Amino acid sequence: MQNISVLTLSIAATRAAPARTFIAPTGGPAGAGGNALGVAETDSTASGELVPVTVLGTAVVTAGAPIAAGEAIEVGSGGLAVPHTTGVVVARALKAAAAAGEAIEVLLIPN
């Protein structure tokens, strides 16, 4: 699975967050339905640890539910990607995910 990072920023983690999850501008996991700065490229395990976050381009995220190719994405529980319902659209799926836990490539949408 590929990603095309146009811009990656190093963000100081405020708490642990797994790779391939949406990260809030504050440095922690993004809240369900909320805004996201981008997607963590690596695991963060401690507060203050610098984590590379893809903020522009495409990124690989973990699905929190089945997602269709081309579907608008919002942040779900734990920073996972879920189909958009009422939250902020943060990405568009470039591939489909048949089930939760699958990794998919998304096009990030800056907010």
N, C-alpha and C positions, 0 to 999 in steps of 0.2 A: 504494500500500500504506500502511496506516495503523498507528499505534501509539498507545496510550493510556497515557501515563506518569502514574502516581499519585505516584511519588517518583523524582526524579532527583538523584543525588549527583555532585559534582565530585571525581574521584579523581586523585591524582598518579600518572601512568604510571611504571612502573619499566622499561619497554621498549616498543618500537613494537608497536602492535596495530591492525588494521584496524577500521573501523566495522562494525557488524552481527556482531560476534563476542562470545562470552562472556568476561567479565573476572573474574579472581580477586580476592578481597578484598585481596590484596597490591598490586594495580594493574597486573599483567601479564596476558597471555592466560591464561585458565583452562586447566588441564591436562586431558587426556582422562580422562573418567570421574569427574573431581573436582568439587568445589563451585564455584559461581560467585556472585559478588556481583550481577551483572546483565549487561546488554548495552551495549557501547560505542555511543554515538550518532554519534560522529565518529572519524576516524582519529587515532591518536596516533603521533607520529613521533620523539619524543625523551623520554628519561627526565626526570621532573619536570614535564612538560607536564600541565596539568589537562584531564581528559577527562570529558564528561558521560556518566554511566552510568545507564540506566534500571534501577532495582532493584525496583520494584513496579508492576504493571500489565501491559500488553502491550508487546511489542517486536518489531521486525523483525530477524531473524537470517538468516545465510547457511547454507543446508543443506550438510552434508558428504556426504550420501547421500540417496536417495529416502526421503521421510517421508509417512506417511498422515495425513490430518486426524484429530485427536483422539488421536494417538499420543503417549506419554510420550517426552520428550527428555532426552538427556544430552549432556555436552560431548564433542566428538570432537577429533581432531587439529587444531591451529591455532585452537582456540576455536570451531569450527563446530558446528552443531546436527546430531545424529545420533539415530536411534532408540535408545531405552533398551534396554540388555542387562544389564550388571552394575554400572554406575556410579551416581552420585547423580542422581536425577531433578531437573532444574532448571527444566523447563517442559513445557507441553503444546501440541502443534501446533493452531492454529486453522484452518490451511489446509494443503493437501497440497503437497509438493514432488516433482515427477516425477523430478528429477535433482539431483545435486550442483551447487552454484553458484547455485541458485535462492534468492530471498529469500522468506521466509514469516513470517507473524505468529504469535507464540507468547504464551501466558499464562505469565508467570514464576511459579515456585513458590519462595517463600523457604525457605531451609534454615537 
